[in-house]
Amino acid sequence: MGYMVDHSMKRYCIFIGGVPGVGKSSISAEIASHFKIGNVLSGDYLREFYRAYDNATNIMGTSVYDAWKKYGEKNRENILKGFREQSSIMSPGITRIIKRSSKNGEMVIMETLYFLPSLYSSVLEETIPLYLFVKDGDIHASKLNERTKYTHFRSPGERLSSHLNEYRIMMEESISECKDHGIRIIDTTDYNYAVNDSLRYIGDFLEL
């Protein structure tokens, strides 16, 4: 049986998962502002830090939507293999961040694409975990294409929306694991509802 959320333990890391275009950056900022949290960390930037010390031929040297190429033809199985390998490489660093926030008693928001709960079994109980997604694929594509208006001003969403199928395969895998581990899953199609739902959920943990 997987980890099930226990509200009795004090947590300092808000751990947010989701593929690009679901509102991780925006909702993380809303959470940070509401709860006055100064530390918001993005898995994208942690990946860039890792790449600076990694051999360029390693699988981390490619975008996650192209990681399947290491395994042969493009299919669901290989897309997930590439996603899992990159996630396995990233998870030790993210785990250390979670442990550090818990040790210091310092609130941190950690948001990442690499959200596979099975990789964080040793620290999941130290987090407030939630997963963001967009149910409808067409709406998801639209949100990706519009993200330059709100957060990623020099990162055109069209490049990412052209890989929507790969991202949604990863999303489905993460959601499946979240369900197994009792982690809250929030549809961000209605942004304001998703923000309020996230704040209520986190506030319940923080007893606010």
JOWO-V118616 format. One record per residue. N is the residue number from 0. RES is the residue in one letter. PSI is psi in radians with two decimals (none if undefined). OMEGA is omega as a letter, one per 20 degrees, with the letter a starting at -180 (NA if undefined). Layout:
BEGIN
n=N res=RES psi=PSI omega=OMEGA
n=N res=RES psi=PSI omega=OMEGA
END
This chain:
BEGIN
n=0 res=M psi=2.44 omega=a
n=1 res=G psi=3.04 omega=r
n=2 res=Y psi=2.36 omega=r
n=3 res=M psi=2.46 omega=a
n=4 res=V psi=2.24 omega=r
n=5 res=D psi=2.06 omega=a
n=6 res=H psi=-0.04 omega=a
n=7 res=S psi=-0.20 omega=a
n=8 res=M psi=2.36 omega=r
n=9 res=K psi=2.30 omega=a
n=10 res=R psi=2.60 omega=a
n=11 res=Y psi=-0.20 omega=r
n=12 res=C psi=2.10 omega=r
n=13 res=I psi=2.00 omega=a
n=14 res=F psi=1.91 omega=a
n=15 res=I psi=2.22 omega=r
n=16 res=G psi=2.81 omega=r
n=17 res=G psi=2.60 omega=r
n=18 res=V psi=2.95 omega=r
n=19 res=P psi=2.53 omega=r
n=20 res=G psi=-0.01 omega=a
n=21 res=V psi=-0.09 omega=r
n=22 res=G psi=0.37 omega=a
n=23 res=K psi=-0.85 omega=a
n=24 res=S psi=-0.81 omega=a
n=25 res=S psi=-0.78 omega=a
n=26 res=I psi=-0.60 omega=r
n=27 res=S psi=-0.72 omega=r
n=28 res=A psi=-0.67 omega=r
n=29 res=E psi=-0.75 omega=r
n=30 res=I psi=-0.78 omega=a
n=31 res=A psi=-0.75 omega=a
n=32 res=S psi=-0.77 omega=a
n=33 res=H psi=-0.75 omega=a
n=34 res=F psi=0.10 omega=r
n=35 res=K psi=0.93 omega=r
n=36 res=I psi=2.18 omega=a
n=37 res=G psi=-0.25 omega=a
n=38 res=N psi=1.91 omega=r
n=39 res=V psi=2.05 omega=a
n=40 res=L psi=2.39 omega=a
n=41 res=S psi=2.32 omega=r
n=42 res=G psi=-0.51 omega=r
n=43 res=D psi=-0.74 omega=a
n=44 res=Y psi=-0.58 omega=r
n=45 res=L psi=-0.64 omega=r
n=46 res=R psi=-0.70 omega=r
n=47 res=E psi=-0.67 omega=r
n=48 res=F psi=-0.77 omega=r
n=49 res=Y psi=-0.76 omega=a
n=50 res=R psi=-0.49 omega=a
n=51 res=A psi=-0.40 omega=a
n=52 res=Y psi=0.08 omega=a
n=53 res=D psi=2.63 omega=r
n=54 res=N psi=2.31 omega=a
n=55 res=A psi=-0.32 omega=a
n=56 res=T psi=-0.19 omega=r
n=57 res=N psi=2.74 omega=a
n=58 res=I psi=-0.41 omega=r
n=59 res=M psi=-0.21 omega=r
n=60 res=G psi=-0.10 omega=r
n=61 res=T psi=2.78 omega=r
n=62 res=S psi=2.62 omega=a
n=63 res=V psi=-0.53 omega=a
n=64 res=Y psi=-0.18 omega=r
n=65 res=D psi=0.02 omega=a
n=66 res=A psi=-0.35 omega=r
n=67 res=W psi=-0.42 omega=a
n=68 res=K psi=-0.44 omega=r
n=69 res=K psi=-0.44 omega=a
n=70 res=Y psi=0.00 omega=r
n=71 res=G psi=-2.30 omega=a
n=72 res=E psi=2.80 omega=a
n=73 res=K psi=1.92 omega=r
n=74 res=N psi=3.02 omega=a
n=75 res=R psi=-0.79 omega=a
n=76 res=E psi=-0.81 omega=a
n=77 res=N psi=-0.57 omega=r
n=78 res=I psi=-0.75 omega=r
n=79 res=L psi=-0.59 omega=r
n=80 res=K psi=-0.80 omega=r
n=81 res=G psi=-0.74 omega=r
n=82 res=F psi=-0.78 omega=a
n=83 res=R psi=-0.65 omega=a
n=84 res=E psi=-0.80 omega=r
n=85 res=Q psi=-0.71 omega=r
n=86 res=S psi=-0.69 omega=r
n=87 res=S psi=-0.59 omega=r
n=88 res=I psi=-0.68 omega=a
n=89 res=M psi=-0.53 omega=a
n=90 res=S psi=-0.63 omega=r
n=91 res=P psi=-0.67 omega=r
n=92 res=G psi=-0.75 omega=r
n=93 res=I psi=-0.67 omega=r
n=94 res=T psi=-0.73 omega=r
n=95 res=R psi=-0.63 omega=r
n=96 res=I psi=-0.77 omega=r
n=97 res=I psi=-0.78 omega=r
n=98 res=K psi=-0.70 omega=a
n=99 res=R psi=-0.74 omega=r
n=100 res=S psi=-0.66 omega=r
n=101 res=S psi=-0.75 omega=a
n=102 res=K psi=-0.71 omega=a
n=103 res=N psi=-0.25 omega=a
n=104 res=G psi=0.67 omega=a
n=105 res=E psi=2.20 omega=a
n=106 res=M psi=2.28 omega=r
n=107 res=V psi=2.44 omega=r
n=108 res=I psi=2.14 omega=r
n=109 res=M psi=2.00 omega=r
n=110 res=E psi=2.38 omega=a
n=111 res=T psi=2.63 omega=r
n=112 res=L psi=-0.55 omega=a
n=113 res=Y psi=1.10 omega=a
n=114 res=F psi=1.51 omega=r
n=115 res=L psi=1.77 omega=a
n=116 res=P psi=-0.54 omega=a
n=117 res=S psi=-0.40 omega=a
n=118 res=L psi=-0.15 omega=a
n=119 res=Y psi=0.47 omega=a
n=120 res=S psi=-0.49 omega=a
n=121 res=S psi=-0.30 omega=a
n=122 res=V psi=-0.02 omega=a
n=123 res=L psi=-0.61 omega=r
n=124 res=E psi=-0.20 omega=r
n=125 res=E psi=0.07 omega=a
n=126 res=T psi=2.90 omega=r
n=127 res=I psi=1.70 omega=a
n=128 res=P psi=2.45 omega=r
n=129 res=L psi=2.67 omega=a
n=130 res=Y psi=2.28 omega=a
n=131 res=L psi=2.46 omega=r
n=132 res=F psi=2.94 omega=r
n=133 res=V psi=2.13 omega=a
n=134 res=K psi=-0.80 omega=a
n=135 res=D psi=2.27 omega=a
n=136 res=G psi=-0.67 omega=a
n=137 res=D psi=-0.70 omega=r
n=138 res=I psi=-0.69 omega=r
n=139 res=H psi=-0.80 omega=r
n=140 res=A psi=-0.72 omega=r
n=141 res=S psi=-0.74 omega=r
n=142 res=K psi=-0.67 omega=r
n=143 res=L psi=-0.79 omega=a
n=144 res=N psi=-0.40 omega=a
n=145 res=E psi=-0.02 omega=a
n=146 res=R psi=-0.35 omega=r
n=147 res=T psi=-0.30 omega=r
n=148 res=K psi=-0.35 omega=a
n=149 res=Y psi=-0.75 omega=a
n=150 res=T psi=-0.93 omega=a
n=151 res=H psi=1.38 omega=a
n=152 res=F psi=-0.40 omega=r
n=153 res=R psi=0.42 omega=a
n=154 res=S psi=1.49 omega=a
n=155 res=P psi=2.27 omega=a
n=156 res=G psi=-0.31 omega=a
n=157 res=E psi=-0.63 omega=r
n=158 res=R psi=-0.72 omega=a
n=159 res=L psi=-0.67 omega=a
n=160 res=S psi=-0.39 omega=r
n=161 res=S psi=-0.23 omega=r
n=162 res=H psi=0.46 omega=a
n=163 res=L psi=-0.69 omega=a
n=164 res=N psi=-0.79 omega=r
n=165 res=E psi=-0.79 omega=a
n=166 res=Y psi=-0.67 omega=a
n=167 res=R psi=-0.46 omega=r
n=168 res=I psi=-0.76 omega=r
n=169 res=M psi=-0.73 omega=r
n=170 res=M psi=-0.82 omega=a
n=171 res=E psi=-0.66 omega=r
n=172 res=E psi=-0.78 omega=r
n=173 res=S psi=-0.73 omega=r
n=174 res=I psi=-0.72 omega=r
n=175 res=S psi=-0.77 omega=r
n=176 res=E psi=-0.66 omega=r
n=177 res=C psi=-0.72 omega=r
n=178 res=K psi=-0.70 omega=r
n=179 res=D psi=-0.50 omega=a
n=180 res=H psi=0.12 omega=r
n=181 res=G psi=0.56 omega=a
n=182 res=I psi=2.42 omega=a
n=183 res=R psi=2.32 omega=r
n=184 res=I psi=2.21 omega=a
n=185 res=I psi=2.16 omega=r
n=186 res=D psi=2.17 omega=a
n=187 res=T psi=0.28 omega=r
n=188 res=T psi=-0.81 omega=r
n=189 res=D psi=1.76 omega=a
n=190 res=Y psi=-0.83 omega=a
n=191 res=N psi=-0.70 omega=r
n=192 res=Y psi=-0.74 omega=a
n=193 res=A psi=-0.71 omega=r
n=194 res=V psi=-0.86 omega=a
n=195 res=N psi=-0.68 omega=r
n=196 res=D psi=-0.73 omega=r
n=197 res=S psi=-0.76 omega=a
n=198 res=L psi=-0.71 omega=r
n=199 res=R psi=-0.78 omega=a
n=200 res=Y psi=-0.82 omega=r
n=201 res=I psi=-0.72 omega=r
n=202 res=G psi=-0.55 omega=r
n=203 res=D psi=-0.73 omega=r
n=204 res=F psi=-0.73 omega=a
n=205 res=L psi=-0.05 omega=r
n=206 res=E psi=0.82 omega=a
n=207 res=L psi=none omega=NA
END
